[in-house]
Amino acid sequence: MFRSVRHMIYDLIEWRSQILSGTLPQDELKELKKKVTAKIDYGNRILDLDLVVRDEDGNILDPEQTSTISLFRAHEIASKQVEERLQEEKSQKQNIDINRQAKFAATPSFALFVNLKNVVCKIGEDAEVLMSLYDPLESKFISENYLVRWSSCGLPKDIDRLHNLRAVFTDLGSKDLKREKISFVCQIVRVGRMELRDNNTRKLTSGLRRPFGVAGTSGCI
C-alpha cells in the first residue's frame, strides 16, 4: 500500500506542475483536473478515508448550497466510479499475474546447482555419496544421482576434484517447480567388507556395497 500511495503522490505532484505551468489548453486542463480528482478519490478509497463528493468539473460540492438529493446522487456516482477503478486495477493485476504464470510455464527448463564441500560422516571404509532430488508426496526420485566416490581417509577418491565437486541438476520443468515439496536427498553407500567389525582374514571380503546412511532436507527447494 505504501508503494501504491507513493506512486500516486508522485503522479499528483507531476500533474500539479502541469496545471500551474499555465501552458495547457482549456480542454486538456479540464481533463487533467478530472484525472487528478479521480486519483485523489481513488487514493482516499484504498486508505479508507471519507469520499469527497464533487460536481462534474471536479469541484467539491458545498452542502450548504446543494440539496440532500443532489448530494446523494453525486455520492452514488462518485462511489460507482471509484468501485469501477478498483475493479479495473484488480483486473489489471490479475492479467499481470496470468502473463507471469504463462511466461513461467513457457520456460523450457530450470537447473539446480550443487557444490559439495565435505562429507562429515565416520564411515571407516570407502563409500559412495549419491545426491538426488526427491518428491516426498509422491515418494519417488525425480532426478538422476550425482555420484561422488569418497575414500576412507575422508577425501574424494579423485583427489584432483578436491574443492571442485559441483553438479547441475538440469531439465527441471515447470511441472517440477509446481510440486508442493522437493527434497534434496544424500545417500551414503559403504563399499568394503560385509561387516566393519569382521577382522577375520579368512572371511575378509571387499567391494561389497552396503547402505550406510541417508540425509535430506525437511523443507522444499
RACORZI-V620996 format. One record per run of one state. SS is the DSSP state (helix for helix, strand for strand, loop for the rest). FROM is the first residue (numbers start at 0). LEN is the number of residues. If there is no record, write none. Layout:
ss=SS from=FROM len=LEN
ss=SS from=FROM len=LEN
This chain:
ss=loop from=0 len=1
ss=helix from=1 len=20
ss=loop from=21 len=4
ss=helix from=25 len=21
ss=loop from=46 len=7
ss=strand from=53 len=1
ss=loop from=54 len=5
ss=strand from=59 len=1
ss=loop from=60 len=7
ss=helix from=67 len=39
ss=loop from=106 len=3
ss=strand from=109 len=7
ss=loop from=116 len=9
ss=strand from=125 len=10
ss=loop from=135 len=4
ss=strand from=139 len=2
ss=loop from=141 len=4
ss=strand from=145 len=5
ss=loop from=150 len=5
ss=strand from=155 len=1
ss=loop from=156 len=2
ss=helix from=158 len=3
ss=loop from=161 len=3
ss=strand from=164 len=8
ss=loop from=172 len=1
ss=helix from=173 len=4
ss=loop from=177 len=5
ss=strand from=182 len=10
ss=loop from=192 len=15
ss=strand from=207 len=9
ss=loop from=216 len=5
